């Protein structure tokens, strides 16, 4: 009952990621679950000159890996942990933004706190 109440009040769901997931689907689920934007890039490069992935692209098509295992983004993970998890497990560069969509979220902040 408590978990259900937390889910209703805070709308914080963990997200399961698979290679067949489209970028747009990931972005919509991420926004719905954590209240902020996730940017997905065409390569591991997320710095100057990095190109955003097409919304219709699958995560597997962006990855430099032959096989992508499922992974889960948890609300108690820090921003830095999630960004590193995408890099290590999927071979994909991402950046998690603040709710304003203009500034990057601090790597030490937990996902559950970014959208507040």
C-alpha positions in Angstrom: 0.0 0.0 0.0 2.8 2.4 0.9 4.6 1.8 -2.5 1.3 2.4 -4.3 0.8 5.7 -2.4 4.4 6.8 -3.2 3.9 6.0 -6.9 0.6 8.0 -7.0 2.0 11.0 -5.0 5.5 11.2 -6.6 4.9 9.3 -9.9 8.4 7.7 -9.6 8.6 4.5 -11.6 11.8 2.6 -12.4 12.2 2.2 -16.1 13.2 -1.0 -17.9 15.4 -0.4 -21.0 15.8 -2.7 -23.9 17.6 -2.5 -27.3 14.3 -2.4 -29.2 13.1 0.7 -27.3 12.9 3.8 -29.4 14.6 7.0 -28.3 11.2 8.8 -28.2 9.7 6.1 -26.0 12.6 6.3 -23.6 12.3 10.1 -23.4 8.6 10.0 -22.8 8.9 7.4 -20.1 11.8 9.2 -18.5 9.9 12.5 -18.4 6.8 10.8 -17.0 8.7 8.9 -14.3 11.3 11.5 -13.2 9.9 14.8 -14.4 12.8 15.8 -16.5 14.4 15.4 -19.9 16.9 12.9 -21.1 19.0 13.6 -24.1 20.2 10.6 -26.2 23.1 11.0 -28.5 24.2 9.2 -31.7 27.5 8.2 -30.1 29.2 8.1 -26.7 30.3 11.7 -27.3 28.0 14.0 -25.3 30.2 17.1 -25.4 30.9 19.7 -28.0 29.8 18.7 -31.5 27.7 15.8 -30.3 24.6 15.0 -32.3 21.3 14.0 -30.8 19.8 10.7 -31.9 16.7 10.6 -34.0 13.5 10.0 -32.0 12.6 7.0 -34.2 16.0 5.3 -33.7 16.2 2.2 -31.5 18.7 2.1 -28.7 20.3 -1.0 -30.3 20.9 1.0 -33.5 22.8 3.6 -31.6 24.9 1.2 -29.6 28.4 0.2 -30.4 27.7 -3.2 -28.9 26.6 -6.3 -30.8 24.1 -7.3 -28.1 22.3 -5.1 -25.6 21.0 -6.6 -22.4 18.0 -5.2 -20.6 18.8 -2.7 -17.9 16.8 -0.7 -15.4 16.9 2.9 -14.4 16.1 3.3 -10.7 14.8 6.4 -9.0 17.5 6.1 -6.3 20.4 6.1 -8.8 22.3 9.3 -9.1 22.4 11.2 -12.4 26.1 10.2 -12.8 25.4 6.5 -12.2 22.7 6.5 -14.9 24.8 8.3 -17.4 27.7 5.8 -16.7 25.3 2.8 -16.8 24.2 3.8 -20.4 27.8 4.2 -21.4 29.0 0.9 -19.9 26.1 -1.4 -20.5 24.6 0.0 -23.8 27.4 2.0 -25.3 25.2 5.0 -25.7 25.9 8.6 -24.5 23.1 10.4 -22.7 22.7 13.6 -20.6 20.1 14.1 -18.0 18.8 17.7 -17.9 17.2 19.8 -15.2 13.4 20.3 -15.6 14.0 23.7 -17.4 15.6 21.6 -20.3 18.5 24.1 -20.5 20.9 23.0 -17.8 22.5 19.7 -17.1 21.6 17.9 -13.9 24.3 17.6 -11.3 25.9 14.1 -11.4 25.6 13.7 -7.6 21.8 14.3 -7.5 19.4 11.3 -7.3 16.9 10.9 -10.1 14.0 11.2 -7.6 15.3 14.7 -6.7 16.1 16.1 -10.1 12.4 16.9 -11.1 11.6 18.6 -7.8 
